[in-house]
Amino acid sequence: MSEKTKARRAALGQALVDAAERGVVAGGLASVKARDLAAEAGCSLGAIYNVYPDLPTLFMEVNARTFAELDAALSASQDGQATPREALVAMALAYLDYAEAHTNRWRALFDLELPDDPALSDWYLTRLRGLFSHIGRALAQLWPDRDRAEIEMMTRTLFSSVHGIVLLGLERRFSNIPPEEVGRMIRGLLAEI
């Protein structure tokens, strides 16, 4: 493949990710259709599949941007002076703030079904583990005597708990949790660890 062809393909890939991102932000993952992406990127429908093997792989690229934004939000929530428990509360509230401010982007992280091909999804899962590492560091400081496997399990448990509270708080049809109570619930949960 010539350098010119590679450059065109990379530009098209970028245009498709940009278009998919706009679609996700506007209406959520399920609203993004291949024909609309092709029209917005100025290519044929088949050209999408010359760059990406399928739409989930394209959406993984959109979600990679969301992982980066979430990582930045979690990092910004840390002032370096907080106790481990205060750091966990700050991260959980930053997660809630991100989910509220960017609901469609945030939901796309969980609505996307990953491809079965490990070569396609390993980098994606590495990004997810990067987000978990923020929690793991605080837990390791909080419980220095616990082994790595226990910290990893508690990291996943804590994330799942906070995520569940955030999800139910945003999904007001089901839980009827008033928005102002979600942060209190998160603080209450983290006060118990």
Phi, psi and omega in degrees: 000131182289162179297323180295317179295318178299318181294319178296317180296318178296319179295318178295318178302316178296317179297322179291318178296318178299316181294317179296320179298314178300319179296317179297314181298318184287318188220005181091166185301316184294341182278347186275122182244145183302317181299319179294319178298314180299316180297316182291324180277351179073040180223172176282162178301316181295333181295331177304316186278356169278338181260316180238137182294334180197171181293321177304324178293321175296316180294331175299324178293322176296314181294332176299323177294321179294318176303317180296319178295317178296318178301316179295320179294318179294318179297318181293337181285348183263129178253359178081348181256349186285153171290164178303320180293318177297323178296319179296317179297315180299318179295317181297319179290326175295322177298314177300312180301316180297313182299321179290320184282333185226053189304313183295319177298313182298314180297327181298332177299327186257342179277340184281128174271121183287147177295154180288342184285111181301330180297330179276329187256349182300314181297326181292314179293329175297320177297319179297316178298328176299320176294318179296332183297331176300314180293315182301320179297316180294319179293322178296325176289322181291322182234073185296341182272354181273147182281169186300318181298321180291320177297317179297318179294317179292326176300312180294321179296314181295316177301314182299321180294311180296316179301317179299318178296315180297313181300312180293328176293323179281332182267068189296341179298325187268312191264336182055034175277121177298141183307323182289347180272341184299312178299320178296320179297318179296315179299319179297317178299312185287338177292340184269354181266000000 
